[in-house]
């Protein structure tokens, strides 16, 4: 059933139209990478603030309130553009373990980001951001960087993408 859905996606007129032009496929890829960097860059600012390495003039929660709209905007555009890129080779990605690992890494990073966004107001209520907050921020930063590296590995190691 999943294979049939992937085959249908690959032959969908819209997917074929978007990816059949070099210009539109290139724009889609640039949009995907730019949105992912917007997402990761914005989240990195929050993580680095929690770690005490950047933006110390602003309270972490205030900085996060400014950064998270960019995080979620970047995520939304990355999901849409990533889906359109996935759909053109859906049957290839279906059995691609490197791609699955990349999605797993993105999921871990995303869960950590949600946890940070929800926990930061409680953490900031204390005099200083504690060790647990810093460990979570470091794990978030590492998982987002890992997501980027895994994304680069998909076409490099598998030839798909």
C-alpha positions in Angstrom: 0.0 0.0 0.0 2.8 2.4 0.9 4.6 1.5 -2.3 1.5 2.2 -4.3 1.2 5.7 -2.7 4.9 6.4 -3.5 4.3 5.3 -7.1 1.3 7.5 -7.3 3.2 10.5 -5.9 6.0 10.0 -8.5 3.5 10.1 -11.3 1.4 12.9 -10.0 1.1 15.6 -12.6 2.0 18.4 -10.2 5.1 16.6 -8.8 6.3 15.8 -12.3 5.7 19.4 -13.5 7.6 21.0 -10.6 10.5 18.6 -10.9 10.8 18.3 -14.7 12.1 21.9 -15.1 15.7 22.4 -14.0 14.8 26.0 -12.9 11.9 25.0 -10.7 13.7 21.9 -9.3 16.7 24.2 -8.5 14.5 26.8 -6.9 12.8 24.1 -4.8 16.2 22.7 -3.6 17.4 26.2 -2.7 14.2 27.0 -0.9 14.5 23.7 1.0 18.1 24.4 2.1 17.4 28.1 2.9 14.4 27.2 5.0 16.3 24.5 6.8 19.1 26.9 7.6 16.6 29.5 8.8 15.1 26.8 11.1 18.5 25.6 12.4 20.1 29.0 12.6 17.2 30.4 14.6 17.2 27.4 16.9 20.9 27.6 17.3 20.6 31.2 18.6 18.2 30.0 21.3 20.4 27.0 22.1 23.6 29.1 22.3 21.7 31.6 24.6 20.7 28.8 26.9 24.3 27.6 27.0 25.4 31.2 27.8 27.5 31.6 24.7 25.5 34.2 22.8 22.9 36.9 23.3 23.5 37.4 27.0 22.0 40.9 27.0 18.5 39.5 26.5 16.8 37.0 28.8 16.7 33.6 27.1 12.9 33.5 27.1 12.7 36.9 25.4 15.2 35.9 22.8 13.3 32.6 22.2 10.0 34.5 21.7 11.7 36.4 18.9 13.4 33.3 17.4 10.7 30.7 17.5 8.4 32.2 14.9 11.4 31.9 12.5 12.0 28.4 13.7 8.5 27.3 12.9 8.3 29.2 9.6 11.6 27.6 8.5 10.2 24.2 9.5 6.9 24.7 7.6 8.7 25.7 4.3 11.3 22.9 4.8 8.5 20.3 5.2 6.6 21.5 2.1 9.7 21.8 -0.1 11.2 18.5 1.3 8.0 16.7 0.5 8.0 17.9 -3.1 11.6 16.8 -3.4 10.8 13.5 -1.8 7.8 12.8 -4.0 9.8 12.8 -7.2 11.8 9.8 -6.1 9.4 8.5 -3.5 9.9 4.8 -4.2 13.7 5.2 -3.9 13.4 7.1 -0.6 11.0 4.5 0.7 13.8 1.9 1.1 16.6 4.4 1.8 17.9 3.8 5.3 20.1 7.0 5.2 17.0 9.0 4.4 15.1 7.3 7.3 18.0 8.1 9.6 17.9 11.7 8.5 14.2 11.9 9.2 14.8 10.3 12.6 17.4 12.9 13.5 15.1 15.7 12.4 12.3 14.3 14.6 14.7 14.1 17.6 15.8 17.7 17.0 12.2 18.8 16.6 11.1 17.2 19.8 13.9 18.8 21.7 13.0 22.2 20.2 9.4 21.8 21.3 10.6 20.8 24.7 12.8 23.8 24.9 10.1 26.2 23.8 7.7 24.8 26.4 10.3 24.6 29.2 12.2 27.8 28.8 9.7 30.0 30.7 10.0 27.6 33.7 13.8 27.4 33.4 14.1 31.2 33.2 12.2 31.6 36.5 15.2 30.4 38.3 18.2 32.7 38.9 20.4 30.9 36.4 19.6 28.4 33.6 20.5 25.1 35.2 22.7 22.2 34.0 19.7 20.3 32.7 18.6 23.2 30.4 22.2 23.4 29.1 22.3 19.7 28.4 19.0 19.8 26.5 20.2 22.9 24.5 23.5 21.1 23.7 21.6 18.0 22.6 19.3 20.2 20.5 22.2 22.0 18.8 23.9 18.7 18.1 20.8 17.0 16.7 20.1 20.0 14.3 23.7 19.9 13.1 23.4 16.2 12.7 20.2 16.7 10.7 22.1 18.9 8.3 24.9 16.4 8.0 22.5 13.5 7.4 20.7 15.6 4.8 23.9 16.0 2.9 24.7 12.3 3.3 21.4 11.2 1.6 22.5 12.0 -2.0 26.2 11.6 -1.3 25.9 8.0 0.0 22.9 6.7 -1.8 22.7 8.7 -5.1 19.1 9.5 -4.4 18.2 13.1 -4.4 
